Amino acid sequence: MIYYENGSPTTNLSAEDLKKGLYEALNQMKDINKVLAIPPDFTRFPSRAGELTEFTWQYFGNKLTDVLPALGTHSPMTPKQIAQMFGSIPTSLFREHDWRHDVVTVGTVPGKYVKEVSEGAVDYDWPAQVNKLLINGNFDLILSIGQVVPHEVVGMANYNKNIFVGTGGAEGINKSHFIGAAYGMERMMGHADTPVRRVFNYASDHFTNELPIVYVQTVVGLDKTDGKLKTRGLFIGNDIEVFNKAAALSLKVNFEMTDKPLKKVIVWLDPAEFKSTWLGNKSVYRTRMAIADGGELIVLAPALKQFGEDPEIDRLIRKYGYHGTPATMKAVKENEDLRNNLSAAAHFIHGSSEGRFSITYCPGKKPENLTKKEIEGVGFKYGDIDEIMKKYDPKKMKEGYNNIDGEEVFYISNPALGLWAFKDKFKS
């Protein structure tokens, strides 16, 4: 059921528009006395989910008893991040999701089905895992709040991914990530209907269909005319129709088709959002279908200080690195620690160019930043951020094509907001 929908490629929703739309949806719901909100964490700050969560608190007051940021494998939010993203919501309402310990398995998707939808790429059962608070909290309403945008693991982010990954457990996250990597991320990015999504949908239909989940989905894009973020849509509902509507709009707003392969791409990673390659490799994922063979990706990452968001994942990245699919699959076969952390294996595949183009990371130079030795140790090239920014200054470049001293470069200020592909690479 759709409670509210508003959006188009030219829509520009203000905070007041979002509030009115949310309240219009909430006014249709009766007998709500206990509410759980599941927004994204700070890595999805531009989603407008922070404001929507604050509006939820303003609407329900003390009926909103818990806010559970959908951390997935990410680091817990800091008090500063919570205050910046969620405004006046009392910090006492926030719960920290522990993906290794705080979960329950609500059901198992049969391996036969997983094999079928992945076209034989993998053949294992998939555990549907969620934070135990969803099951034990006796909520009248669970609001899953977030942004629909192209995504490397599932095709298009959000909807039930926010539940099964954002509040999911180690085995479920590991295995779902590996399904997508084995099937092929370039076959999935920008598509709403993918093997991973079908697995999640099976779990929603069979194991969490009794939970009172309502999805609040935004579509946010960068307006090239003024370089500002614009909220292009808000969709609120309790089934897959709300996701499909948001995904269709996101593909129009967040996807850019290039008419030729890109020889050099410069990506800026906002220091407030990107401190790891686990997140920063969106610069690789989202541009890989646009970069030419023999091309170059330069990632300006002033706050880069670690590889993984999780200590064990960080250790595995340092041990195995980003060396492509064959090397990763061999490592999975031969090493138990990697078999037990398949999301890391998937990440190694996602973060490699498979030797097709070069990837140069340029971290900052503070003591906490990753060093040249560390960057090169995982298979990337290292670039001096000061020297490179003298030539490619983010403050002077515009989104998209730029001419720098006679050289054509393509600039992206936030890789998390889009997907770029050469028209011959994208399969619609």
Secondary structure, DSSP 4 states (H G I P E B T S, - for coil): -EEEEEE-TT----HHHHHHHHHHHHTT--S---EEEE---GGGGGGSHHHHHHHHHHHHGGGEEEE----TTSPPPPHHHHHHHHTTS-GGGB----TTTSEEEEEEE-HHHHHHHTTTS----EEEEEEHHHHHS--SEEEEEEE--EETTTEE--TTHHHHTTT--HHHHHHHHHHHHHH-GGGTTT-SS-HHHHHHHHHHHHTSTTS-EEEEEEEEEEETTTTEEEEEEEEEESSHHHHHHHHHHHHHHHEEEESS-EEEEEEE--TTT--BHHHHTHHHHTTTBTEEEEEEEEEEETT--BS-SSHHHHHHHHHH-S--HHHHHHHHHH-HHHHT-HHHHHHHHHT--TTSSEEEEEE--STTSPPHHHHHHTT-EE--HHHHHHHS-TTTPPSEEEEETTEEEEEES-GGG-EEEETTT---
